[in-house]
Amino acid sequence: MADPRLTLFVPDPSPISPPFQRALDMLSEPDSWVLYKSTKDFQSYTSNKPGYRMKSQGIINESVVNLGITGIEREGAAANEQMDEMAYLEGSSLTKEAFVWVSFKGMGPASKRDFVLRRLVRTLEDGSFLSVTESVERPDCPPRPGYVRAVVHISVALFRPLPESTPEHPHTEVTLAVWMDLKGSIPFFLVNLGRGQHGKTIIKIGDHAREMRSMGWDPANPAGPSLASLLDRKNQLVAS
């Protein structure tokens, strides 16, 4: 059967709810973003507003569906080697709403961080796929010993098909943005390191989508292997 995640990519004509509107507003603040780094693959921006805020943008020659599904399935793990553990508290990669606990390894003198997150996804009427993540409090996931409970005010991933994109030659503009408070004390050199790495997430998302496709994954092909089976196969290959 076709990948059930395809149902997430049906355009939603209903009014934009507040979390999605906040995400779109954040991306379109022209006066707050300042160019931080520019390469042939992406441009990264910092913000003149308070707090840790980053935005990166680039173009990947993969479809919105391929990029969106791989991003949901991995919940960012493919793009962030510092991720340590992840567990769904409610929902899954198949649902438009999910609650997730995520932890990150400590780096240098910085303590380990964890987050309790609500992730929402929807497909806009123009075919763009929008994922919005925000921190929440849940009684079933209180602060854990050994971790600093950090806060994501908002994290956004927008996959927008470009006008020249076709099924045979897809071109997708990928925009990632985050506003977070890591809490506690973070050395300045680690903050700068994170800023320098933010745009590389776009490259890694594209690499991951291409890798899964090269292994035979096609979400629209009912007879093809599932993404989950290919991820298992990849993990087995890495382990061996």
C-alpha positions in Angstrom: 0.0 0.0 0.0 1.1 3.6 -0.5 2.8 5.3 2.4 -0.1 6.4 4.8 1.8 9.6 5.4 0.6 10.8 2.0 -2.7 11.8 3.7 -0.7 14.6 5.4 0.0 16.2 2.1 -3.6 16.9 1.1 -4.1 20.7 1.0 -6.2 21.9 3.9 -8.6 24.7 2.9 -9.7 25.5 6.5 -8.6 28.8 8.1 -5.1 29.0 9.3 -4.9 28.3 13.1 -2.9 30.5 15.4 0.2 28.2 15.6 0.6 28.1 11.9 -0.1 31.8 11.5 2.6 32.6 14.1 5.0 30.4 12.1 4.3 32.2 8.8 4.5 35.6 10.5 7.9 34.7 12.0 9.3 33.7 8.6 8.1 36.9 6.9 9.5 39.4 9.3 11.6 41.4 6.8 13.2 43.8 9.3 14.3 41.3 11.9 16.5 38.9 9.9 20.1 39.7 9.3 22.3 37.7 6.9 24.7 35.6 9.0 26.2 33.1 6.4 25.8 32.5 2.7 26.9 29.5 0.7 26.0 27.9 -2.6 23.5 25.6 -0.7 21.9 27.9 1.8 21.6 31.3 3.4 21.4 31.6 7.2 20.1 34.6 9.2 20.2 35.7 12.8 17.6 38.1 14.3 17.9 41.4 15.9 15.1 40.4 18.3 16.0 39.0 21.8 16.7 35.3 22.3 18.3 32.6 20.2 16.7 32.9 16.7 17.9 31.5 13.5 16.5 31.1 10.0 18.0 29.2 7.0 16.8 28.8 3.5 17.9 26.8 0.5 16.6 24.9 -2.5 16.6 21.1 -2.8 15.9 19.1 -6.0 13.5 16.8 -4.2 9.7 16.8 -4.0 7.8 18.4 -1.1 6.4 15.0 -0.2 9.8 13.3 -0.1 11.3 16.0 2.0 8.3 16.4 4.3 7.9 12.7 5.0 11.6 12.1 5.7 11.6 15.1 8.0 8.6 13.9 10.0 9.8 10.3 10.2 13.1 11.3 11.6 11.8 14.3 13.6 15.0 16.1 12.9 17.3 13.2 14.0 18.8 12.9 10.6 19.8 16.5 10.7 21.2 16.7 14.2 23.8 14.3 15.4 23.5 15.7 18.9 20.1 14.2 19.3 20.2 11.5 22.0 16.7 10.0 22.5 13.2 10.6 21.2 9.9 9.2 22.3 6.3 9.9 21.2 4.1 10.7 24.2 1.0 11.0 22.0 0.4 10.6 18.3 3.0 9.5 15.8 4.7 10.4 12.5 1.3 9.5 10.9 -0.7 12.1 12.7 -1.1 15.8 12.1 -0.5 16.4 15.8 2.0 14.7 18.0 3.6 15.2 21.3 7.3 14.2 21.6 10.0 14.1 24.2 13.5 14.8 22.8 16.9 14.8 24.5 20.2 16.1 23.3 23.7 15.1 24.4 25.7 17.5 26.4 28.4 19.3 24.3 31.6 20.4 26.0 30.8 22.1 29.3 27.1 22.4 28.5 24.7 20.0 30.3 22.3 17.7 28.5 19.0 19.3 27.4 15.6 17.9 26.8 12.3 19.2 25.4 8.7 18.3 25.5 7.2 19.4 22.2 3.9 19.6 20.4 4.3 19.1 16.6 1.6 20.2 14.1 1.7 19.8 10.4 -0.5 20.9 7.5 -0.4 21.3 3.8 -1.3 24.8 2.5 -3.5 25.4 -0.5 -0.4 26.2 -2.7 1.0 22.7 -1.9 3.5 23.9 0.7 4.1 21.6 3.7 4.4 23.4 7.0 5.6 21.8 10.3 5.4 23.8 13.5 6.8 22.7 16.9 6.4 24.4 20.3 7.3 23.5 23.8 4.4 22.4 26.1 4.1 21.1 29.7 2.7 17.7 30.3 2.2 15.9 33.6 3.3 12.6 32.1 6.7 14.1 31.3 8.1 16.1 34.2 11.7 17.4 34.3 14.2 14.6 34.4 17.3 14.3 36.6 20.5 15.1 34.7 18.7 17.3 32.0 18.1 21.0 31.7 14.5 21.4 30.4 14.9 23.8 27.5 12.1 25.7 25.7 11.3 26.0 22.0 9.1 29.1 21.6 8.6 28.1 18.0 10.4 26.0 15.4 9.3 26.0 11.8 10.0 23.9 8.7 8.4 25.1 5.4 8.7 23.1 2.2 7.5 25.2 -0.7 7.3 23.9 -4.3 8.8 26.4 -6.7 6.8 27.4 -9.8 9.2 25.6 -12.2 9.0 22.4 -10.2 7.6 19.3 -12.0 7.1 15.7 -10.9 10.1 14.7 -13.1 12.3 17.7 -12.0 11.1 18.8 -8.5 12.5 21.9 -6.9 11.6 22.8 -3.3 12.5 25.8 -1.3 13.2 24.8 2.3 13.0 27.3 5.1 13.9 26.4 8.7 13.5 28.8 11.6 13.8 28.5 15.4 13.3 30.6 18.4 14.4 28.9 21.6 15.7 29.3 25.1 18.2 26.6 26.1 18.1 27.7 29.7 21.1 27.5 32.0 24.5 28.6 31.0 25.7 28.1 27.4 29.3 29.2 26.4 29.3 31.7 23.7 31.4 29.6 21.4 28.8 26.9 21.5 26.1 29.4 20.6 28.2 30.5 17.6 28.8 26.9 16.6 25.0 26.3 16.6 24.5 29.3 14.4 27.1 28.1 12.0 25.6 24.6 11.8 21.9 25.7 11.3 22.0 26.0 7.6 23.7 22.7 7.1 20.5 21.1 8.4 19.0 21.8 4.9 21.8 19.9 3.2 21.3 16.9 5.5 17.6 16.8 5.0 18.2 16.7 1.2 20.9 14.1 1.6 18.6 11.9 3.7 15.7 12.2 1.2 18.0 11.2 -1.7 19.5 8.3 0.3 16.1 6.9 1.0 15.0 7.3 -2.6 18.2 5.6 -3.8 17.4 2.6 -1.6 14.1 2.2 -3.5 11.6 4.3 -1.5 8.8 5.9 -3.4 5.8 7.0 -1.2 3.4 6.9 -4.1 4.3 3.3 -5.1 2.1 0.8 -3.3 4.4 -2.1 -4.2 7.6 -0.4 -3.0 9.3 -0.8 0.4 8.2 1.3 3.2 10.3 4.1 4.6 10.3 2.4 8.0 11.7 -0.8 6.5 14.5 1.1 4.8 15.4 3.0 7.9 15.6 -0.4 9.7 17.8 -1.7 6.9 20.0 1.3 7.0 20.4 1.0 10.8 21.3 -2.7 10.4 24.0 -1.8 7.8 25.5 0.9 10.1 25.5 -1.5 13.0 27.3 -4.2 11.0 
